[in-house]
Amino acid sequence: MRVLFCLLLMIFTPFLGLAQESKLVITNTTIIPMHVNQTYANRDVFMEDGKIVSIKKHDDKAPVVEGYKVVDGSGKYLLPGFADAHAHLPSEEDVAPYLWMNLVNGVTAVRSMRGKDWHLELREKIDNGLTAPKLFLSAPAISRRDSFSQSSADELIGKYKEDGYDFVKVLSVKDKETFDMITTASKKHGFFMAGHCPRNVGIFNLSKTQNYHSIEHLGGLFALPDRETLLRGIEETIANNVFHSATLDWYYTGQVVEDELRKRDGVAYLPKEKIKKWETKIESYYKKSDEEKRVADRAKSKKKFDARLSYLSLVYRQGGSLLVSPDASGIYSVPGYGMHTEMQHFAQADISNYDILKSACYNMAVMFEQEKEWGTIKEGVNADLVLLSKNPLTDIKNTDSVVGIVLNGAYLTKEFMEGELKKAAKKKKKK
């Protein structure tokens, strides 16, 4: 374990100890705070030691406040940083570029869904000053291969809580009895659950636990036999504060011609090994199919994707709580960059731009019961923010107009972050 800790230290040494402003002000900007459906133009946002301390109406005649680093926000839009709610951390050697890919796209919080011990060590480095998004970590996932007694489930969940994980992900379960044991143990230790909706449990039983954070991939909804039952299933998740993480982009790529996928923003920073693996799959598929079959397969994939849009739209219209993540683990899915694509998918589901942003910035904080600490812009919360040059409320595509971010009260320009990303990617290629 200590060897791994030292390896991580060597990997991240260039990113430790970046200059942190104790006092920062972004002046004359338009605030989109997310906890209220309102914008506030011409505001100065003052930050000290990583916290927002005051928000004031801008006055052109007022002198520049001494002691503060000043960032001109004129004509720009300030939001809480984006939160990727369903991420998969790469290997240790690939993690440095991965973290910068998120930051350069305004992602300041990441929920990792497959826990490993080194993830805890990485978060410790972040807590001690490593420039990276905040991490919310799943314990190692539960699957149908796992068998438990109630005492062994209690022991396992207690250990995960003691180790410092934030929740446990359920991939699948052997049976409902096993699920109930994990639920009982999780409640006992004050430990949240999240993940798939196992067919042998179902969305009604899952929701009624009142301990399930989120259902991934719109799970559980497609198994319901008719619209009336579907509506009841959605209402059950609403009544029990279950969030839906749709991860649409994972399902989107099957309808896109491979040459277009290769042109996606950020592909150049992906690990060569991952791209080689994807290309091998694509090559194998092309050998087994002709153009007519590939066209038919893409049409079938689009039909399935459109069905997911329809289900997401229904969850939204019924008042369900949503989270945003591209689940950047599929073929030519790109961490960080994919958040913008995912928000554009949400727009296709007739979700308002404000509610898309709320799902991307604020809702994960609510899910973790930390909305008083981050995920919004108001006095007293953490200063983890993204500054855009274009208004995302008028066009959701404008979320990618990142000028810079505020992370723990320090302002990082996009140019600086892109430089660090290129250095991290280059360092990885030399190894």
Helices and strands as residue ranges (DSSP letters): H 2-12, G 13-15, E 23-31, E 40-48, E 51-57, E 69-72, E 77-80, E 82-87, G 92-94, H 95-103, E 107-112, H 117-127, E 134-142, H 150-163, E 167-170, H 176-188, E 192-195, H 202-208, E 212-216, H 227-239, E 243-245, H 248-252, G 253-255, H 258-262, G 267-269, H 272-288, H 291-317, E 321-323, H 337-348, H 353-361, H 363-367, E 385-388, G 396-400, E 402-407, E 410-413, H 414-430
